[in-house]
C-alpha cells in the first residue's frame, strides 16, 4: 500500500480544514461591521446633540420670492451675526448692496461665526488683524465693532456699489484668495433682501425649548440701540435702554415692560415704513434664541417661539388689539 507523504495530507483534506476557518472569518467580519455601524451611528447622534447641526436642530432660514427665489439655511449663531451686520449697515444708512458685500465677505472669512482664531493674528467675523490696524483682538471680536470697521473701509472704495462684489470685498480685505467672495454672492443677496426688509416675512427661525425661558427686556432694548443706533427707540424707550445697558437694572417701566414697541421709521437707503418694519421684525427673530424673545408681531402677522416651526402667520381674530398696535410698530415680546 503506497505511503502518504506529509505534503499530501493538507492537499487531500484542504477543503475540510479551510471551510470552518473561512466561515469563522466571515462571521468575525460581520460582527466587526455591525460594531462599526453602531459606533458611527452613536458618533452621528453625539454630533447632532453637541453641535446642534442635525436636520431637526434649531435653525434659521431665508426664502426668496418667486419660483426661483432659492433658500438659504443657517444656524442661530450665524443668523445673529448676519442680523448684526445688517443692523450696523442700516444705522449708517448704507444701501443694500453694501450689506450684501459685507455678508458675503463674512461668509467667506468666518462662515458668519465670531471665531477667535485665523491666519496669523486674524480673528472675528471678517478675520481682521490687530497687527494691521483694525483694532485689538477684543474689539475685533465684537460683531458691532467689526462690522463698523468693515463699512468704514468699504465706503472709501470709489464706486464700490457698482463694482463686482468680489472686487469690492477684496479692496477692503486684501485677501490671498481674491476670487473667493464671488461664490457667496447669491446667498448673501438672498439674505440681505430679507434682513433689510425688502422681502417681507422671508426670514424665520426655529428655536430650542430654552428660548421660552424668561428673557430680559432691558437687554433687548440695549441691543437694539447698540446695533441700530439711538434713534431706533426714541424718547423713553431709548433712554431706558441706555440706562439699563442690558444689565437688567432698568430704572423705568419701559425697562421692565416685556413688550418692546419699536416705531417704524427710516431704514436703509431706498426703504419705506413697511420695509423698516420687516427689517426690525427679522432682526428680532434672528436674535430670538439669544435674547429669549417669545413673540414678534408686525403688520398683522406674528412669529412665536413656541410655534416657531409655523414661521410667520396671520394673527387670530382674538388678537385684534395687538394687530392694530402692530400696524405702525414692531412688537417684540420677551419670554416671561
C-alpha positions in Angstrom: 0.0 0.0 0.0 1.5 3.3 -1.0 2.5 5.6 1.7 1.1 9.1 2.1 3.6 11.8 2.3 3.3 14.7 4.7 2.8 17.2 1.8 -0.2 15.2 0.5 -2.2 15.3 3.7 -3.0 19.1 3.7 -3.8 18.9 0.0 -6.2 15.9 0.4 -8.0 17.5 3.3 -7.6 21.1 2.5 -11.4 21.7 1.8 -12.4 20.2 5.1 -9.8 22.2 7.1 -10.3 25.6 5.5 -14.1 25.7 5.4 -14.7 26.2 9.1 -11.9 28.7 9.1 -13.5 30.7 6.2 -16.9 30.6 7.9 -15.4 31.9 11.2 -13.6 34.7 9.3 -16.9 35.8 7.7 -18.7 35.7 11.0 -16.0 37.8 12.6 -16.1 40.4 9.7 -19.9 40.6 10.1 -19.5 41.3 13.8 -16.8 43.9 13.2 -19.0 45.6 10.5 -22.0 45.7 12.8 -19.9 47.2 15.7 -18.6 49.9 13.3 -22.1 50.7 12.2 -23.2 51.1 15.8 -20.2 53.3 16.6 -20.8 55.5 13.5 -24.5 55.9 14.5 -23.5 56.8 18.0 -21.0 59.3 16.7 -23.6 60.9 14.5 -26.0 61.2 17.4 -23.4 62.8 19.6 -22.5 65.3 16.8 -26.2 66.3 16.5 -26.6 66.6 20.3 -23.5 68.6 20.9 -23.3 70.8 17.8 -27.0 71.3 17.1 -26.5 70.7 13.4 -28.9 67.9 12.8 -31.9 68.2 10.5 -34.3 68.9 13.4 -31.9 71.2 15.3 -32.8 74.9 15.7 -32.0 76.8 12.6 -32.9 79.9 10.6 -34.0 80.1 7.0 -34.5 82.8 4.4 -36.7 82.0 1.4 -36.5 84.0 -1.8 -39.5 85.4 -3.7 -41.0 83.5 -6.7 -40.3 80.1 -8.1 -36.5 80.6 -8.4 -36.0 82.5 -5.3 -33.9 79.9 -3.6 -33.4 79.1 0.1 -30.5 79.7 2.5 -30.3 77.9 5.9 -28.1 78.8 8.8 -27.5 78.1 12.4 -28.9 80.6 15.1 -25.3 81.8 15.8 -24.8 82.7 12.1 -28.3 84.4 11.9 -27.5 86.6 14.9 -24.2 87.7 13.3 -25.8 88.3 9.9 -28.6 90.4 11.5 -26.0 92.4 13.4 -24.0 93.1 10.2 -27.2 94.3 8.5 -28.3 96.5 11.5 -24.9 98.3 11.6 -25.1 99.0 7.9 -28.7 100.2 8.4 -27.6 102.5 11.2 -25.3 104.2 8.7 -28.0 104.5 6.0 -26.0 102.3 3.6 -27.6 100.7 0.6 -28.5 97.1 0.4 -25.5 96.5 -1.9 -23.1 97.4 0.9 -24.8 94.9 3.2 -24.7 92.2 0.6 -20.9 92.8 0.2 -20.4 92.7 4.0 -22.4 89.5 4.4 -20.6 87.7 1.5 -17.3 88.7 3.0 -18.1 87.3 6.4 -19.5 84.1 4.9 -16.1 83.6 3.2 -13.9 84.7 6.1 -15.6 83.0 9.0 -18.7 81.3 7.9 -20.6 84.0 9.8 -19.1 82.8 13.1 -17.3 85.1 15.5 -14.2 82.9 15.8 -11.2 83.6 17.9 -8.6 82.2 15.6 -7.4 82.5 12.0 -4.4 83.0 9.7 -1.7 84.6 11.7 -3.4 87.1 14.1 -6.8 87.2 12.3 -9.9 86.9 14.4 -13.6 87.6 14.2 -16.3 87.7 11.6 -14.2 89.4 9.0 -10.8 87.9 10.1 -9.5 91.4 10.8 -5.9 91.6 12.1 -4.8 93.7 15.1 -1.3 94.0 13.6 -2.8 95.7 10.6 -4.6 98.4 12.5 -8.1 97.0 12.7 -8.2 97.3 16.5 -7.2 95.0 19.3 -8.4 91.4 19.4 -11.2 92.1 22.0 -12.6 94.9 19.8 -12.5 92.9 16.7 -14.4 90.1 18.3 -17.3 92.5 19.0 -19.5 92.0 15.9 -20.8 95.5 16.0 -17.3 96.9 16.1 -16.1 94.5 13.4 -19.0 95.3 11.0 -18.5 99.0 11.6 -14.8 98.8 10.7 -15.6 96.9 7.6 -18.1 99.5 6.5 -15.6 102.3 7.3 -13.2 100.8 4.8 -15.8 99.9 2.2 -17.3 103.4 1.8 -13.8 104.7 1.0 -13.7 102.4 -2.1 -14.7 104.6 -5.0 -17.9 103.3 -6.7 -18.0 100.2 -4.6 -21.7 99.7 -5.2 -21.2 99.3 -8.9 -18.1 97.1 -8.7 -18.2 93.3 -8.9 -18.8 92.0 -5.4 -15.5 90.1 -5.2 -13.5 93.2 -6.3 -15.2 95.5 -3.7 -14.6 93.0 -0.9 -11.0 92.5 -2.0 -10.3 96.2 -1.9 -11.2 96.1 1.8 -9.8 92.7 2.8 -6.6 92.3 0.8 -7.1 88.6 0.9 -4.8 86.0 -0.5 -7.8 84.5 -2.3 -9.4 87.5 -4.0 -11.9 85.5 -6.1 -13.3 83.5 -3.1 -16.0 86.0 -2.3 -18.0 85.7 -5.5 -19.3 82.2 -4.7 -21.2 83.6 -1.7 -23.0 86.4 -3.6 -26.2 84.6 -4.4 -26.7 83.6 -0.7 -25.6 87.0 0.6 -28.0 88.8 -1.8 -30.9 86.5 -0.7 -30.1 87.1 3.0 -29.7 90.8 2.7 -33.0 91.1 0.8 -34.7 89.6 3.9 -32.7 91.3 6.6 -33.2 94.8 5.1 -36.9 94.1 5.0 -37.3 94.2 1.2 -38.6 90.7 1.2 -41.4 90.7 3.7 -41.7 87.8 6.1 -38.9 85.9 4.2 -36.8 85.3 7.3 -37.8 82.8 10.1 -36.1 80.7 12.7 -37.0 77.6 14.7 -35.9 77.8 18.3 -35.0 75.4 21.1 -37.1 75.0 24.2 -34.7 77.2 26.1 -35.8 80.2 24.1 -39.1 80.2 26.1 -37.2 80.7 29.4 -37.6 84.2 30.9 -35.8 87.0 28.9 -34.5 90.4 29.8 -36.5 93.2 28.0 -33.8 95.7 29.1 -31.2 93.7 27.3 -33.3 93.6 24.1 -33.7 97.4 24.2 -29.9 97.8 24.8 -29.1 95.6 21.8 -31.5 97.4 19.5 -29.8 100.7 20.4 -26.3 99.3 20.2 -26.8 97.8 16.7 -29.3 100.2 15.1 -28.3 103.4 16.9 -30.0 105.6 19.5 -32.8 106.7 17.1 -34.3 103.2 17.0 -36.1 103.7 20.3 -36.8 107.4 20.6 -37.9 109.0 23.9 -38.4 106.9 27.0 -37.6 103.6 25.3 -34.2 104.8 24.1 -33.4 106.4 27.4 -34.3 103.3 29.3 -32.2 101.1 27.1 -29.1 103.3 27.6 -29.6 103.5 31.3 -30.2 99.7 31.6 -27.3 98.9 29.4 -28.6 95.3 29.1 -27.7 94.6 32.7 -31.3 94.2 33.9 -31.1 97.2 36.2 -33.7 99.2 34.3 -35.0 102.3 36.2 -38.3 102.9 34.4 -41.4 101.0 33.3 -40.0 100.9 29.8 -37.0 99.0 31.1 -39.2 96.2 32.6 -42.2 96.0 30.3 -41.9 92.7 28.4 -43.3 94.2 25.2 -40.9 96.5 23.3 -42.8 98.6 20.8 -40.3 99.7 18.1 -41.6 102.5 15.9 -41.4 102.0 12.1 -39.3 104.8 10.6 -36.5 105.4 8.2 -34.4 102.5 7.1 -31.6 101.7 4.6 -31.4 103.8 1.5 -34.5 103.3 -0.7 -36.7 101.8 2.1 -40.1 102.8 3.3 -42.1 102.2 6.5 -43.1 98.7 5.6 -39.5 97.7 4.7 -38.3 99.2 8.0 -40.9 97.2 9.9 -39.8 93.9 8.4 -36.1 94.8 8.9 -36.8 95.2 12.6 -39.1 92.1 12.8 -36.5 89.9 11.1 -33.8 91.2 13.4 -35.8 90.2 16.4 -36.5 86.7 15.1 -32.8 86.2 14.3 -32.0 87.2 17.9 -34.8 85.2 19.4 -32.8 82.3 20.9 -30.0 84.6 22.2 -32.3 87.2 23.7 -35.2 84.9 24.8 -37.7 86.6 22.6 -41.1 84.8 22.7 -43.1 86.7 20.1 -42.6 89.2 17.3 -45.6 90.9 15.6 -45.8 93.2 12.7 -48.4 94.1 10.0 -51.0 91.6 11.2 -48.5 88.7 11.2 -46.8 87.0 14.1 -43.9 84.7 14.8 -43.8 82.8 18.2 -41.0 80.8 19.8 -43.4 78.1 21.0 -44.7 77.6 17.4 -41.6 78.6 15.6 -42.0 75.8 13.1 -45.0 77.6 11.6 -42.9 80.6 10.7 -44.8 83.9 10.1 -48.6 83.5 10.1 -51.6 85.7 10.3 -52.8 86.8 13.8 -56.1 85.2 15.0 -59.3 87.1 15.5 -58.7 87.3 19.2 -55.6 89.4 18.6 -57.4 92.3 17.1 -56.0 94.8 19.6 -52.4 93.6 19.1 -52.9 93.6 15.4 -53.9 97.2 15.5 -50.9 98.1 17.6 -48.5 96.3 15.2 -49.6 98.2 12.1 -47.1 101.0 12.7 -44.8 99.4 15.3 -42.9 96.1 15.6 -43.9 94.4 18.9 -41.2 92.3 20.5 -42.3 90.3 23.5 -39.7 88.7 25.7 -40.4 85.3 27.4 -41.8 85.6 30.9 
